[in-house]
Amino acid sequence: MPEVKPFKGIRYNPKKIKNLADVITQPYDQITDEMEKEYKNRSPYSFVNLVLTHYAEGHNREQEYQNAKKCVEKWLDEEIFIQDEEESIYPYFQAFSLEGKNYSRKGFICRLRLEELGKGNILPHERTLSKPKEDRLNLTRITQKDFEPVFLLYTDPENSVMNLIEQYCLKPPIINVEDDRNITHKLWRISEKGLIENIAKRLSKEIFVIADGHHRYETFFNYRNELGDIDKNHPANFKMVTLVNIKDPGLVILPTHRLVMNLKGFDERAFLQKTKEFFEVREVPANRIKVELEQEKLHTFGYYSSQGSYILSLRDSKIMGKILPDRSKEYQNLDVAILHSLLIEKTLGIKPERIEEHIRYQRGIEETMRRVDSGEFQFAFLMNPTKPEQVCDVAANKERMPQKSTDFYPKLISGLVFYDIKAS
């Protein structure tokens, strides 16, 4: 049974840090070496000192882990960080614009009792890699802090939980900051026990699906297991999470397009002819491909090269039952499953184990097309986004989505609030 709990959040002290934009960062797995340098140039108190960068060669990780421990302890002593006295939940709203439309994604940060993924009410939707988990586990062992939340989805058609929470968000937030990607982050603090217990009760039978942060979740589950037989209320039994209703109008998933390279002797005309076995093929002007793709929506892809641009629409979705007979209908209906099984594997002949030799991933149709025009890639497959409901349906079947199926936008910013997992 899921157990939602408040916690005593640790935050930057506004009396010491006058401009929070100078110290917040993107999540660790988005931070490149160049971004790390930029963050550290902005402020010696940047949160990048604690979360580090994505795992990469050329770093002295042991030294970086120790430095993170030193920084967080020193900054707590110097009151660069302050800890809330009351256990609280933290409403977290993100306001952003995308293609001329304004959005506001609303959720709240709390802690959630850890359980093995896929065995109970917390479900994954993608696979994890060992290197990032090892990296995060080492950082957690040394710092004993939970620096970044996992992003989880729950289903609340009536929006009853957020309706309760939003009544407490009429007053000014404790944090209101715009990041360097023009996204505004607002954070409130609610410590009213009655409300928190009401919310926890409403979510006590809920199914949660990880939208983003699989490596972080598995890291903390592994860390908790390392501790052995600990009290059920030990802080390490819980993971800091951000919960968002799957019905939230601000929940956006961006498509991740596929760039193709290193196909020797590729014949575009022959490929398009072969594609007609499964797809209706229609040539369109390059400047119309984005609009045409969005209008068609289900089981439709764009093909773009320097020679031409086409819309590929699946003739009959029943073919997926024959191609992927061991998968659920929900999985078979994923555009990304259709793309990889019918176009990349069957038509192009690229085996899954060789995919890294031929496929790269790119957000944004214009940038994807530009990289083809530059000659860097031979052509691209353009996609529509996966729907949030599809993520949950596949996860409910205990299946993992294909690689690069989802790109929830925007990412949760790091440095707003974090959690001490040391026993007091």
C-alpha beads as a LAMMPS data file, in Angstrom:
LAMMPS data file: protein, C-alpha beads

424 atoms
423 bonds

1 atom types
1 bond types

-500.0 500.0 xlo xhi
-500.0 500.0 ylo yhi
-500.0 500.0 zlo zhi

Masses

1 110.0

Atoms # bond

1 1 1 0.000 0.000 0.000
2 1 1 1.538 3.371 -1.033
3 1 1 2.439 5.601 1.873
4 1 1 2.680 9.336 1.218
5 1 1 4.438 11.305 3.958
6 1 1 5.563 14.889 4.607
7 1 1 9.185 15.694 5.450
8 1 1 11.325 18.483 6.885
9 1 1 12.655 19.960 3.688
10 1 1 16.087 21.546 3.381
11 1 1 16.186 24.670 1.247
12 1 1 18.504 27.510 0.284
13 1 1 18.323 30.304 2.864
14 1 1 16.883 33.379 1.097
15 1 1 18.801 35.609 3.522
16 1 1 22.083 34.155 2.241
17 1 1 21.199 33.385 -1.382
18 1 1 19.576 36.475 -2.846
19 1 1 19.008 35.111 -6.373
20 1 1 17.982 31.455 -6.441
21 1 1 18.414 31.376 -10.228
22 1 1 22.170 31.483 -9.610
23 1 1 22.202 28.151 -7.748
24 1 1 19.439 25.897 -9.143
25 1 1 20.348 23.405 -11.881
26 1 1 18.888 20.963 -14.338
27 1 1 18.708 17.339 -13.073
28 1 1 22.104 15.628 -12.858
29 1 1 21.530 13.456 -15.948
30 1 1 21.051 16.580 -18.093
31 1 1 24.209 18.338 -16.872
32 1 1 27.149 18.289 -19.280
33 1 1 30.710 19.287 -18.378
34 1 1 30.116 22.658 -20.077
35 1 1 26.966 23.261 -18.043
36 1 1 28.829 22.328 -14.859
37 1 1 31.425 25.032 -15.549
38 1 1 28.719 27.590 -16.244
39 1 1 26.839 26.720 -13.038
40 1 1 29.992 26.994 -10.924
41 1 1 30.847 30.336 -12.526
42 1 1 27.456 31.694 -11.482
43 1 1 27.832 30.877 -7.802
44 1 1 30.180 28.971 -5.469
45 1 1 26.986 27.618 -3.842
46 1 1 25.574 26.061 -7.019
47 1 1 23.592 22.865 -6.472
48 1 1 25.791 21.242 -9.139
49 1 1 28.379 20.754 -6.375
50 1 1 25.950 18.305 -4.775
51 1 1 24.223 16.521 -7.687
52 1 1 27.326 16.510 -9.959
53 1 1 27.020 15.806 -13.697
54 1 1 25.690 12.857 -15.645
55 1 1 28.040 9.892 -15.405
56 1 1 30.928 10.315 -17.828
57 1 1 34.538 9.281 -18.161
58 1 1 37.268 11.717 -17.193
59 1 1 35.887 12.641 -13.772
60 1 1 37.474 11.897 -10.419
61 1 1 34.171 10.717 -9.013
62 1 1 35.519 9.685 -5.593
63 1 1 36.813 13.207 -5.049
64 1 1 33.542 14.689 -6.328
65 1 1 31.481 12.545 -3.922
66 1 1 33.598 13.680 -0.996
67 1 1 33.354 17.294 -2.126
68 1 1 29.549 16.992 -2.283
69 1 1 29.520 15.701 1.305
70 1 1 31.843 18.496 2.428
71 1 1 29.743 21.173 0.693
72 1 1 26.362 20.070 2.012
73 1 1 27.648 19.753 5.589
74 1 1 29.491 23.073 5.452
75 1 1 26.543 24.900 3.908
76 1 1 24.224 23.526 6.560
77 1 1 26.632 24.714 9.284
78 1 1 26.883 28.149 7.667
79 1 1 23.089 28.318 7.187
80 1 1 23.395 28.568 3.422
81 1 1 20.806 25.798 3.735
82 1 1 18.028 25.871 6.303
83 1 1 15.753 23.004 7.328
84 1 1 12.039 23.468 7.910
85 1 1 10.990 22.788 11.479
86 1 1 7.677 21.138 10.586
87 1 1 7.121 18.140 8.348
88 1 1 5.534 19.460 5.168
89 1 1 4.533 18.749 1.614
90 1 1 5.577 21.197 -1.091
91 1 1 3.206 22.173 -3.928
92 1 1 5.349 22.679 -7.031
93 1 1 4.048 24.480 -10.130
94 1 1 6.006 24.958 -13.375
95 1 1 4.859 27.605 -15.874
96 1 1 6.235 27.406 -19.414
97 1 1 5.508 28.132 -23.056
98 1 1 5.743 25.677 -25.919
99 1 1 5.130 26.561 -29.558
100 1 1 3.202 29.686 -28.610
101 1 1 0.976 28.012 -25.997
102 1 1 1.221 28.603 -22.255
103 1 1 1.167 25.694 -19.791
104 1 1 1.235 25.214 -16.033
105 1 1 2.129 21.774 -14.681
106 1 1 0.986 21.300 -11.103
107 1 1 2.177 18.704 -8.622
108 1 1 3.550 18.412 -5.113
109 1 1 6.739 17.143 -3.513
110 1 1 6.481 14.657 -0.656
111 1 1 8.185 11.419 0.357
112 1 1 6.914 7.971 -0.588
113 1 1 7.678 4.661 1.097
114 1 1 10.038 2.615 -1.074
115 1 1 8.982 -0.716 -2.535
116 1 1 10.431 -2.931 -5.228
117 1 1 9.523 -1.585 -8.660
118 1 1 6.802 -3.547 -10.424
119 1 1 5.997 -5.706 -7.404
120 1 1 3.388 -3.437 -5.830
121 1 1 1.870 -0.045 -6.598
122 1 1 4.949 1.728 -7.994
123 1 1 5.616 0.863 -11.612
124 1 1 8.493 1.640 -13.995
125 1 1 8.007 2.386 -17.672
126 1 1 11.569 2.057 -18.955
127 1 1 14.755 0.102 -18.317
128 1 1 17.755 1.377 -16.385
129 1 1 21.525 1.232 -16.923
130 1 1 24.011 -0.003 -14.343
131 1 1 26.587 2.827 -14.559
132 1 1 24.248 5.686 -13.556
133 1 1 22.801 3.607 -10.700
134 1 1 26.281 2.840 -9.372
135 1 1 27.184 6.525 -9.591
136 1 1 24.062 7.692 -7.733
137 1 1 24.444 4.947 -5.114
138 1 1 27.999 6.012 -4.320
139 1 1 26.889 9.650 -3.975
140 1 1 24.014 8.616 -1.684
141 1 1 26.204 6.443 0.547
142 1 1 28.642 9.300 1.120
143 1 1 26.283 12.276 1.469
144 1 1 23.265 10.487 3.004
145 1 1 21.025 13.013 1.304
146 1 1 18.184 12.750 -1.196
147 1 1 18.953 15.679 -3.483
148 1 1 16.558 15.166 -6.412
149 1 1 12.955 13.922 -6.559
150 1 1 11.609 11.170 -8.770
151 1 1 8.748 12.294 -11.043
152 1 1 5.677 10.055 -10.575
153 1 1 2.244 10.007 -12.195
154 1 1 -1.022 9.072 -10.490
155 1 1 -4.588 8.999 -11.804
156 1 1 -7.158 11.368 -10.335
157 1 1 -9.914 12.124 -12.902
158 1 1 -11.679 14.541 -10.552
159 1 1 -8.395 16.266 -9.633
160 1 1 -9.498 15.987 -6.003
161 1 1 -5.982 15.975 -4.525
162 1 1 -4.759 19.095 -6.319
163 1 1 -8.077 20.872 -5.678
164 1 1 -7.371 20.478 -1.962
165 1 1 -3.776 21.587 -2.337
166 1 1 -4.476 24.608 -4.542
167 1 1 -6.545 26.217 -1.783
168 1 1 -3.245 26.669 0.056
169 1 1 -1.502 28.153 -2.992
170 1 1 -3.434 31.432 -3.056
171 1 1 -0.794 33.081 -0.881
172 1 1 2.632 33.981 -2.320
173 1 1 4.986 31.000 -2.805
174 1 1 8.119 30.553 -0.717
175 1 1 10.049 30.178 -3.984
176 1 1 9.350 31.927 -7.284
177 1 1 12.244 31.626 -9.720
178 1 1 12.767 31.576 -13.478
179 1 1 15.490 29.281 -14.814
180 1 1 17.756 29.819 -17.818
181 1 1 15.225 28.031 -20.073
182 1 1 12.505 30.580 -19.254
183 1 1 10.538 28.163 -17.079
184 1 1 9.077 29.591 -13.868
185 1 1 9.192 27.382 -10.780
186 1 1 6.946 28.103 -7.793
187 1 1 7.063 26.246 -4.487
188 1 1 4.775 26.467 -1.476
189 1 1 4.959 24.701 1.886
190 1 1 1.990 23.036 3.609
191 1 1 2.389 21.615 7.103
192 1 1 -1.276 21.177 8.096
193 1 1 -1.483 17.595 9.370
194 1 1 -5.186 17.124 8.632
195 1 1 -4.793 18.034 4.973
196 1 1 -1.681 15.885 4.544
197 1 1 -3.403 12.876 6.132
198 1 1 -6.414 13.408 3.859
199 1 1 -4.179 13.450 0.774
200 1 1 -2.261 10.376 1.945
201 1 1 -5.541 8.505 2.472
202 1 1 -6.813 9.435 -1.005
203 1 1 -3.592 8.110 -2.546
204 1 1 -3.237 5.012 -0.337
205 1 1 -4.514 2.619 -3.024
206 1 1 -3.204 4.497 -6.021
207 1 1 -0.951 3.094 -8.745
208 1 1 2.081 5.317 -9.357
209 1 1 4.080 5.222 -12.584
210 1 1 7.578 6.676 -12.804
211 1 1 7.652 9.362 -15.487
212 1 1 11.281 10.349 -14.939
213 1 1 13.942 9.245 -12.466
214 1 1 14.083 5.442 -12.737
215 1 1 17.793 5.390 -11.873
216 1 1 17.234 7.570 -8.808
217 1 1 14.398 5.383 -7.546
218 1 1 16.291 2.112 -7.970
219 1 1 19.353 3.689 -6.346
220 1 1 17.439 4.551 -3.192
221 1 1 15.736 1.163 -3.066
222 1 1 19.166 -0.490 -3.274
223 1 1 20.577 1.872 -0.631
224 1 1 17.725 1.096 1.723
225 1 1 18.363 -2.647 1.282
226 1 1 22.055 -2.158 2.062
227 1 1 21.103 -0.822 5.481
228 1 1 19.508 -4.141 6.399
229 1 1 17.044 -4.366 9.287
230 1 1 16.154 -0.737 10.075
231 1 1 13.203 0.806 11.860
232 1 1 10.164 1.196 9.594
233 1 1 10.226 4.959 10.150
234 1 1 13.922 5.331 9.279
235 1 1 14.204 8.166 6.712
236 1 1 15.931 5.846 4.207
237 1 1 12.700 3.859 3.866
238 1 1 11.326 6.760 1.827
239 1 1 12.143 8.516 -1.456
240 1 1 11.484 12.162 -2.194
241 1 1 9.071 12.349 -5.140
242 1 1 7.055 14.846 -7.149
243 1 1 3.517 13.597 -7.774
244 1 1 1.560 14.841 -10.805
245 1 1 -1.938 13.852 -11.875
246 1 1 -1.908 12.171 -15.275
247 1 1 -4.949 14.313 -16.132
248 1 1 -3.088 17.547 -15.414
249 1 1 -3.488 19.825 -18.466
250 1 1 0.132 20.944 -18.096
251 1 1 1.530 17.417 -18.468
252 1 1 3.478 17.439 -21.738
253 1 1 5.449 14.686 -23.456
254 1 1 7.649 15.728 -26.366
255 1 1 8.427 13.351 -29.227
256 1 1 11.969 12.089 -29.710
257 1 1 12.805 11.801 -33.403
258 1 1 15.185 9.239 -34.917
259 1 1 18.193 10.252 -37.012
260 1 1 19.659 7.520 -39.232
261 1 1 23.278 7.138 -40.339
262 1 1 25.880 4.639 -41.604
263 1 1 23.586 2.736 -43.992
264 1 1 25.845 1.688 -46.846
265 1 1 24.269 1.602 -50.286
266 1 1 20.981 3.024 -49.029
267 1 1 18.446 3.477 -51.864
268 1 1 15.643 5.829 -50.869
269 1 1 13.324 4.834 -53.706
270 1 1 13.690 1.147 -52.904
271 1 1 13.128 1.835 -49.194
272 1 1 9.908 3.782 -49.822
273 1 1 8.643 1.054 -52.132
274 1 1 9.343 -1.592 -49.492
275 1 1 7.641 0.558 -46.863
276 1 1 4.366 0.368 -48.814
277 1 1 3.931 -3.217 -47.604
278 1 1 2.818 -1.778 -44.253
279 1 1 2.260 1.945 -44.811
280 1 1 0.427 4.401 -47.001
281 1 1 3.176 6.641 -48.384
282 1 1 2.364 10.233 -49.308
283 1 1 4.851 12.873 -50.442
284 1 1 4.477 16.294 -48.811
285 1 1 6.422 19.574 -48.984
286 1 1 9.121 19.783 -46.325
287 1 1 7.564 22.902 -44.817
288 1 1 4.278 21.008 -44.329
289 1 1 5.581 17.798 -42.780
290 1 1 5.178 18.973 -39.191
291 1 1 1.561 20.087 -39.679
292 1 1 0.663 16.956 -41.636
293 1 1 2.203 14.728 -38.975
294 1 1 0.278 16.415 -36.167
295 1 1 -3.006 16.199 -38.108
296 1 1 -2.689 12.473 -38.790
297 1 1 -1.672 11.638 -35.197
298 1 1 -2.150 7.890 -34.629
299 1 1 0.410 5.457 -36.134
300 1 1 1.782 8.057 -38.540
301 1 1 5.413 9.016 -39.114
302 1 1 7.363 11.536 -41.100
303 1 1 10.287 10.567 -43.312
304 1 1 12.703 13.363 -44.180
305 1 1 15.831 13.398 -46.329
306 1 1 17.598 15.825 -48.643
307 1 1 15.739 14.155 -51.534
308 1 1 12.201 14.504 -50.195
309 1 1 9.728 14.322 -47.340
310 1 1 6.877 11.862 -46.862
311 1 1 4.078 10.931 -44.486
312 1 1 3.947 7.208 -43.642
313 1 1 0.602 6.003 -42.212
314 1 1 0.179 2.437 -40.959
315 1 1 -2.344 0.545 -43.087
316 1 1 -3.548 -1.916 -40.466
317 1 1 -2.560 -1.980 -36.785
318 1 1 -3.415 -5.705 -36.614
319 1 1 -0.041 -6.458 -38.213
320 1 1 1.574 -5.634 -34.867
321 1 1 -0.075 -8.679 -33.320
322 1 1 1.906 -10.821 -35.756
323 1 1 5.134 -8.835 -35.419
324 1 1 5.077 -8.654 -31.592
325 1 1 2.832 -11.566 -30.535
326 1 1 4.256 -11.736 -27.013
327 1 1 3.450 -8.112 -26.253
328 1 1 0.204 -6.586 -24.979
329 1 1 -2.114 -4.666 -27.310
330 1 1 -1.176 -1.504 -25.421
331 1 1 2.487 -2.067 -26.255
332 1 1 1.722 -3.043 -29.861
333 1 1 -0.151 0.248 -30.324
334 1 1 2.791 2.427 -29.306
335 1 1 4.083 4.498 -32.213
336 1 1 7.638 3.922 -31.031
337 1 1 7.081 0.118 -31.091
338 1 1 5.679 0.348 -34.624
339 1 1 8.558 2.545 -35.770
340 1 1 11.261 0.271 -34.402
341 1 1 9.730 -3.082 -35.334
342 1 1 8.351 -2.280 -38.814
343 1 1 10.548 0.534 -40.139
344 1 1 13.894 0.264 -38.386
345 1 1 14.161 -3.498 -37.887
346 1 1 12.017 -5.098 -40.593
347 1 1 12.295 -2.598 -43.469
348 1 1 15.796 -1.210 -42.878
349 1 1 17.138 -4.457 -41.426
350 1 1 18.794 -2.853 -38.391
351 1 1 18.915 -5.409 -35.586
352 1 1 18.246 -4.150 -32.027
353 1 1 21.790 -5.006 -30.921
354 1 1 23.216 -2.819 -33.733
355 1 1 20.907 0.147 -33.232
356 1 1 23.530 2.379 -31.603
357 1 1 25.604 2.125 -34.785
358 1 1 22.840 3.646 -36.874
359 1 1 20.348 5.627 -34.750
360 1 1 20.615 8.871 -32.818
361 1 1 17.837 10.697 -30.972
362 1 1 16.797 14.329 -31.298
363 1 1 14.136 16.599 -29.814
364 1 1 12.490 19.159 -32.134
365 1 1 11.516 18.656 -35.770
366 1 1 13.362 21.731 -37.035
367 1 1 16.650 20.726 -35.393
368 1 1 16.214 17.145 -36.618
369 1 1 15.711 18.333 -40.195
370 1 1 18.664 20.710 -39.907
371 1 1 20.971 17.853 -38.936
372 1 1 19.853 15.905 -42.004
373 1 1 20.308 18.974 -44.244
374 1 1 23.851 19.422 -42.898
375 1 1 24.799 15.955 -44.159
376 1 1 25.462 14.673 -40.646
377 1 1 22.706 12.072 -41.110
378 1 1 21.179 10.324 -44.121
379 1 1 17.543 10.799 -43.143
380 1 1 15.196 11.023 -40.177
381 1 1 11.998 9.475 -38.884
382 1 1 9.754 12.090 -37.299
383 1 1 7.250 11.127 -34.616
384 1 1 4.230 12.275 -32.654
385 1 1 4.553 12.169 -28.846
386 1 1 3.563 9.225 -26.685
387 1 1 0.439 9.964 -24.639
388 1 1 0.683 9.892 -20.805
389 1 1 -2.142 7.334 -20.680
390 1 1 -0.127 5.008 -22.911
391 1 1 2.793 5.160 -20.482
392 1 1 0.532 4.108 -17.613
393 1 1 -1.251 1.398 -19.625
394 1 1 2.030 -0.242 -20.642
395 1 1 3.422 0.020 -17.111
396 1 1 0.241 -1.554 -15.695
397 1 1 0.946 -4.600 -17.884
398 1 1 4.391 -4.851 -16.219
399 1 1 6.050 -4.001 -19.554
400 1 1 8.838 -1.500 -20.168
401 1 1 8.580 1.068 -22.952
402 1 1 11.050 0.953 -25.838
403 1 1 14.111 3.174 -25.515
404 1 1 13.555 6.936 -25.839
405 1 1 9.765 6.620 -25.846
406 1 1 9.053 9.570 -23.581
407 1 1 10.451 13.022 -22.946
408 1 1 8.417 14.683 -20.207
409 1 1 8.806 18.432 -20.502
410 1 1 10.009 20.367 -18.620
411 1 1 12.357 18.510 -16.293
412 1 1 11.996 18.979 -12.547
413 1 1 14.525 21.612 -11.525
414 1 1 17.100 20.676 -8.860
415 1 1 17.857 22.794 -5.810
416 1 1 14.377 23.821 -4.622
417 1 1 14.185 21.403 -1.676
418 1 1 15.870 18.181 -0.572
419 1 1 15.687 15.511 2.122
420 1 1 18.034 14.153 4.804
421 1 1 18.006 10.342 4.881
422 1 1 20.245 9.987 7.930
423 1 1 18.626 8.532 11.048
424 1 1 18.158 11.359 13.561

Bonds

1 1 1 2
2 1 2 3
3 1 3 4
4 1 4 5
5 1 5 6
6 1 6 7
7 1 7 8
8 1 8 9
9 1 9 10
10 1 10 11
11 1 11 12
12 1 12 13
13 1 13 14
14 1 14 15
15 1 15 16
16 1 16 17
17 1 17 18
18 1 18 19
19 1 19 20
20 1 20 21
21 1 21 22
22 1 22 23
23 1 23 24
24 1 24 25
25 1 25 26
26 1 26 27
27 1 27 28
28 1 28 29
29 1 29 30
30 1 30 31
31 1 31 32
32 1 32 33
33 1 33 34
34 1 34 35
35 1 35 36
36 1 36 37
37 1 37 38
38 1 38 39
39 1 39 40
40 1 40 41
41 1 41 42
42 1 42 43
43 1 43 44
44 1 44 45
45 1 45 46
46 1 46 47
47 1 47 48
48 1 48 49
49 1 49 50
50 1 50 51
51 1 51 52
52 1 52 53
53 1 53 54
54 1 54 55
55 1 55 56
56 1 56 57
57 1 57 58
58 1 58 59
59 1 59 60
60 1 60 61
61 1 61 62
62 1 62 63
63 1 63 64
64 1 64 65
65 1 65 66
66 1 66 67
67 1 67 68
68 1 68 69
69 1 69 70
70 1 70 71
71 1 71 72
72 1 72 73
73 1 73 74
74 1 74 75
75 1 75 76
76 1 76 77
77 1 77 78
78 1 78 79
79 1 79 80
80 1 80 81
81 1 81 82
82 1 82 83
83 1 83 84
84 1 84 85
85 1 85 86
86 1 86 87
87 1 87 88
88 1 88 89
89 1 89 90
90 1 90 91
91 1 91 92
92 1 92 93
93 1 93 94
94 1 94 95
95 1 95 96
96 1 96 97
97 1 97 98
98 1 98 99
99 1 99 100
100 1 100 101
101 1 101 102
102 1 102 103
103 1 103 104
104 1 104 105
105 1 105 106
106 1 106 107
107 1 107 108
108 1 108 109
109 1 109 110
110 1 110 111
111 1 111 112
112 1 112 113
113 1 113 114
114 1 114 115
115 1 115 116
116 1 116 117
117 1 117 118
118 1 118 119
119 1 119 120
120 1 120 121
121 1 121 122
122 1 122 123
123 1 123 124
124 1 124 125
125 1 125 126
126 1 126 127
127 1 127 128
128 1 128 129
129 1 129 130
130 1 130 131
131 1 131 132
132 1 132 133
133 1 133 134
134 1 134 135
135 1 135 136
136 1 136 137
137 1 137 138
138 1 138 139
139 1 139 140
140 1 140 141
141 1 141 142
142 1 142 143
143 1 143 144
144 1 144 145
145 1 145 146
146 1 146 147
147 1 147 148
148 1 148 149
149 1 149 150
150 1 150 151
151 1 151 152
152 1 152 153
153 1 153 154
154 1 154 155
155 1 155 156
156 1 156 157
157 1 157 158
158 1 158 159
159 1 159 160
160 1 160 161
161 1 161 162
162 1 162 163
163 1 163 164
164 1 164 165
165 1 165 166
166 1 166 167
167 1 167 168
168 1 168 169
169 1 169 170
170 1 170 171
171 1 171 172
172 1 172 173
173 1 173 174
174 1 174 175
175 1 175 176
176 1 176 177
177 1 177 178
178 1 178 179
179 1 179 180
180 1 180 181
181 1 181 182
182 1 182 183
183 1 183 184
184 1 184 185
185 1 185 186
186 1 186 187
187 1 187 188
188 1 188 189
189 1 189 190
190 1 190 191
191 1 191 192
192 1 192 193
193 1 193 194
194 1 194 195
195 1 195 196
196 1 196 197
197 1 197 198
198 1 198 199
199 1 199 200
200 1 200 201
201 1 201 202
202 1 202 203
203 1 203 204
204 1 204 205
205 1 205 206
206 1 206 207
207 1 207 208
208 1 208 209
209 1 209 210
210 1 210 211
211 1 211 212
212 1 212 213
213 1 213 214
214 1 214 215
215 1 215 216
216 1 216 217
217 1 217 218
218 1 218 219
219 1 219 220
220 1 220 221
221 1 221 222
222 1 222 223
223 1 223 224
224 1 224 225
225 1 225 226
226 1 226 227
227 1 227 228
228 1 228 229
229 1 229 230
230 1 230 231
231 1 231 232
232 1 232 233
233 1 233 234
234 1 234 235
235 1 235 236
236 1 236 237
237 1 237 238
238 1 238 239
239 1 239 240
240 1 240 241
241 1 241 242
242 1 242 243
243 1 243 244
244 1 244 245
245 1 245 246
246 1 246 247
247 1 247 248
248 1 248 249
249 1 249 250
250 1 250 251
251 1 251 252
252 1 252 253
253 1 253 254
254 1 254 255
255 1 255 256
256 1 256 257
257 1 257 258
258 1 258 259
259 1 259 260
260 1 260 261
261 1 261 262
262 1 262 263
263 1 263 264
264 1 264 265
265 1 265 266
266 1 266 267
267 1 267 268
268 1 268 269
269 1 269 270
270 1 270 271
271 1 271 272
272 1 272 273
273 1 273 274
274 1 274 275
275 1 275 276
276 1 276 277
277 1 277 278
278 1 278 279
279 1 279 280
280 1 280 281
281 1 281 282
282 1 282 283
283 1 283 284
284 1 284 285
285 1 285 286
286 1 286 287
287 1 287 288
288 1 288 289
289 1 289 290
290 1 290 291
291 1 291 292
292 1 292 293
293 1 293 294
294 1 294 295
295 1 295 296
296 1 296 297
297 1 297 298
298 1 298 299
299 1 299 300
300 1 300 301
301 1 301 302
302 1 302 303
303 1 303 304
304 1 304 305
305 1 305 306
306 1 306 307
307 1 307 308
308 1 308 309
309 1 309 310
310 1 310 311
311 1 311 312
312 1 312 313
313 1 313 314
314 1 314 315
315 1 315 316
316 1 316 317
317 1 317 318
318 1 318 319
319 1 319 320
320 1 320 321
321 1 321 322
322 1 322 323
323 1 323 324
324 1 324 325
325 1 325 326
326 1 326 327
327 1 327 328
328 1 328 329
329 1 329 330
330 1 330 331
331 1 331 332
332 1 332 333
333 1 333 334
334 1 334 335
335 1 335 336
336 1 336 337
337 1 337 338
338 1 338 339
339 1 339 340
340 1 340 341
341 1 341 342
342 1 342 343
343 1 343 344
344 1 344 345
345 1 345 346
346 1 346 347
347 1 347 348
348 1 348 349
349 1 349 350
350 1 350 351
351 1 351 352
352 1 352 353
353 1 353 354
354 1 354 355
355 1 355 356
356 1 356 357
357 1 357 358
358 1 358 359
359 1 359 360
360 1 360 361
361 1 361 362
362 1 362 363
363 1 363 364
364 1 364 365
365 1 365 366
366 1 366 367
367 1 367 368
368 1 368 369
369 1 369 370
370 1 370 371
371 1 371 372
372 1 372 373
373 1 373 374
374 1 374 375
375 1 375 376
376 1 376 377
377 1 377 378
378 1 378 379
379 1 379 380
380 1 380 381
381 1 381 382
382 1 382 383
383 1 383 384
384 1 384 385
385 1 385 386
386 1 386 387
387 1 387 388
388 1 388 389
389 1 389 390
390 1 390 391
391 1 391 392
392 1 392 393
393 1 393 394
394 1 394 395
395 1 395 396
396 1 396 397
397 1 397 398
398 1 398 399
399 1 399 400
400 1 400 401
401 1 401 402
402 1 402 403
403 1 403 404
404 1 404 405
405 1 405 406
406 1 406 407
407 1 407 408
408 1 408 409
409 1 409 410
410 1 410 411
411 1 411 412
412 1 412 413
413 1 413 414
414 1 414 415
415 1 415 416
416 1 416 417
417 1 417 418
418 1 418 419
419 1 419 420
420 1 420 421
421 1 421 422
422 1 422 423
423 1 423 424
